[in-house]
Amino acid sequence: MQFTDLKAQYTALKPQIDAGIQAVLDHGQYIMGPEVKALETRLAARTGVKHCVTVASGTEALLIALMALGIKAGDEVITSPFTFAATGEVIALLGARPVFVDIEPDTCNLDATLIEAAITPRTRAIMPVSLYGQVADMDAINTVAARHGLPVIEDAAQSYGATYQGKASGGLSTIGCTSFFPSKPLGCYGDGGALFTDDDALAQAAREIRVHGQSARYTHTRIGVGGRMDTLQCAVVLAKLERFDWELARRREIGARYHRLLAPLTALPNERGLGLITVRPDRDSVWGQYTVFVPQRDKVQAALQAAGVPTAVHYPKPLHHQAAYAEFCCPDCCPNSIAAAARVMSLPMSADLSEEDQDAVVAALAAALDALARDGAAPAAP
Ligand SMILES: *Cc1c(COP(=O)(O)O)cnc(C)c1O
């Protein structure tokens, strides 16, 4: 069993993907070829925004978003510590300070009610993460941001395709950023990413920044980066769009089925009990990761591995417990993030996960939790 089954996806889409790649080889415009614009047009329409700018990766999208907003040394950007390092990294790279605000314990997304207390005269942006494929509480976040005149950047690397009050993730704030890393809900065959905005000036800035700040050839109007997405990778994403709506529907079904099958295990006594991610009623999740909370994670992971079920941990430490980010926060801050990092475990998830494999995952997890009790490592059920 694969953690993310990219092979089955390629098999299903082989004619489209091969033809898309061959077309690029035939025309030879490897940089900024016609597939780049074609993809941007398709994705802007899907996301319900005016502009899509493809870039070299999700990380680059976040970096370019901050640069387009003029974030600089000494500025503060509010974000979650319970995320992939890229979110905090791009803030620190610009000499700005990531200000970590804790998460909601049941969704693992930024707790919007804690943001206002973290705003200072140096705050320049709020960067929520739509973790595991579910959008953060964007209405509440946008409201706080508007009250303080701050832009909001959604890190939608794991949530592209998800909806919030019927609107698309990526199109819910000043700028939305996503990633086409192969294992993300919409992946390419290497690195790629995109940013989304309705703001003409920010879109223009992002387009210039991704090509070394050029407003015209060899006219460098601003400091930029080498941040374009390859034409070949755009061709791969275009081909994958052919089945993306089906994949999203499958991901939602598989997520709902996991929730249904695992629900009985949440009724076990605390020490053995499983926890599930809550999906709020006004949104859905595309399950960029299908993540659960488990006790004694090392033991459970080892048992699943022995049963042939691959798992992963997203993420074993909150950013403020990583050496590189320790200076930005006190060790005891963000207790919900610390608690989540100790318990989260992600299960196999992809649109091509079969019911048989999913049943095997659930059975292995039930057996592993059962074994914890028999071990005497945790009190037995009453
Ligand atoms: C994957 C990911 C990124 C970075 O995307 P890359 O394309 O790998 O650079 C950023 N933030 C989150 C939450 C991610 O999951």
The ligand as a Gaussian input file, in Angstrom:
#p B3LYP/6-31G(d) Opt

LIG

0 1
 C        3.822000      21.795000       0.890000
 C        3.595000      23.005000       1.698000
 C        4.272000      24.221000       1.449000
 C        5.385000      24.338000       0.466000
 O        5.107000      23.943000      -0.824000
 P        6.323000      23.484000      -1.778000
 O        5.697000      23.404000      -3.120000
 O        6.806000      22.166000      -1.284000
 O        7.362000      24.535000      -1.709000
 C        3.929000      25.315000       2.207000
 N        3.002000      25.255000       3.175000
 C        2.348000      24.116000       3.460000
 C        1.316000      24.110000       4.528000
 C        2.641000      22.950000       2.749000
 O        1.995000      21.810000       3.043000

